[in-house]
Amino acid sequence: MVYALALARDIVQQAIAADDTEPWAYLAQAMIAFATRDNVLATAAISQAVAINPNSAFAHGQLGLAHANGGARRTPFLASTTPSD
């Protein structure tokens, strides 16, 4: 798998170098970043894809996933709320 990710990373870099206005190249970069748990790169790559094509529902959905995966709350959401009496 390491070889495949390295190869994919190289191909994505070539795609971005060839046409840096193609949002799918950045989305591919984000998929590799997700696979290597590099959420900072994933968020940046998807943000670039959204900036290029703000009408892409897929890119917006992936950006939401990146934000959800990147959130590292110390306590679960429900544990941080208290019932009103």
N, C-alpha and C positions, 0 to 999 in steps of 0.2 A: 504494500500500500504506500510505503514511503516513496518508492520510485514513481508510482502513478501520480501522487500529489506533486512531486517535484516537476514531473513532465507537464502536468496540467498548469502548474504555476508559470512555467516557461512559456507555454502556448498562450496563456491569457496575457502575459506581458507583451508578447508579440502582437496579439490582437489589439491591445490598447495602443501600442506604438503605431500600428498601422492606421487606426481610426479611433481617436480618443473622443469621438462624439457618438459612439455606438454604446447605448446603455447595456446591451446584453453582455458585452465584454466585462463591464464592471459587476454585473450580476453574477457572472461566472467566477470572477475574482472573489466575490463574497461567499459563494458556495465553497470554494477552497478554504477560505478563512473560517467558515463554520466548521468544516471538517477538521481543521487544526486548532479549533477553539480560540481563534484570534478574533475576539469580538470587536476590538477597536478597528481592525482592518475591515471586517465585515460591515460595520456601521458606516465607515468612511466610503467604502466602495458602493454600497447601496445608496447612500446619500448623493453620491455623484450620479448614479443612474437616475435617481428621482430628479435631480437638477437638470439633467439632459432631457428627460421625458417626464414631466410632472403629471401626465395623463395615464401613466402606467400603473394600473391597479395592482399588478403583480409586484412591482418594485415597492409600492407603498406597503403592501402586505409583508414583504420580506423585511422592510425597515422596522415594522412593528415587531416582528420576530426577533430581530437583532436587538432592539431595545428591551424586549422581554427577557432574552437570554443574557443580556449584559447586566440586568438588574441583580444586584447581590444584596438583598435585604438581610439584615441580621436577625430579624424576627419575622415569622409568617404574618401575613396581612391580618388574618383574623385574630391572632394573638395580640396584635397591637391596638385593637379596638376594645372598648369597654362598653357593656350594656348600660343603657340609660335607665335609671330607677326613678 
